[in-house]
Amino acid sequence: MPALDARHLDGISETALLTLHQRATEAARPDRIIDDPMAVALRDNVDYDYRRFGRTHQATALRALVFDAATRHYLHTHPRATVVALAEGLQTSFWRLDNGALSWISVDLAPIVRLREQLLPPSDRLRCCARSALDYSWMDEVDDSRGVLITAEGLFQYLQRGAVFDLIAACANRFRCGQLVFDSIPWLLSAYSRRRGFKLSEDYTAPPMSFSFTANQYDELAAIPGIRTVRELRYPPGRGRLLRWVTPLSYRLPQLDRLRAPVTLVEFG
């Protein structure tokens, strides 16, 4: 099958290609930190000049590993749960995590959904929902009778603060026994992206990231009705001597909680 043209994607939708490229490049390395052959195959079946994204790094793969670990932990006690991946883009998490019993709903805008449906293999436990994460009607598609885990990987930083908190509150009200996992960035990174933009190469500048949120602000989430606990999930050390030393240290120093880009687990109930 010829590669499908993805050059029509732009703005936030184009970041789906960026994160796919980062993860696939890492998965193709002999010393890879993530096993993701589906990402490699998917990237190679999309017609796009990935060189415009500039240099690759392991941060996206490390983030995926944190989300994977949180999902596996939830599925250990709720093996038939529904996983809802908000703004999933071209992630391939289903194939890394499928336990043969879960149900998976991929929520994203129509152009991304069309690419997913054309490029990724079907499953009777995987379906797409072509709408914005901020269109709460996706909640009507979710069977939470056996548990529900909602993921927002690489999404919230592109939204406004009010929209993020409203979405979390709506999830807490609707899914009383579920969980939500999301990542965010510190204020300094958000401010820099809004003022100057992250220029990854001569040809590509990442979209501005409006929403910042760090672990020292968890009390704000805990105050939302229906939220039981909020806690930070730790990144694995990654590859390289420096990361293996710096990453664990960053969690041992409380004063760094406002400087980390956390992955946050919210438990409803």
Helices and strands as residue ranges (DSSP letters): E 4-5, H 11-27, H 37-44, E 46-47, G 50-53, H 59-77, E 82-86, H 93-97, E 103-108, H 110-119, E 126-130, G 136-141, E 148-152, G 156-158, H 161-174, E 179-183, H 187-195, E 198-199, E 205-206, G 215-217, H 218-222, E 227-233, H 241-252, G 254-256, E 263-268
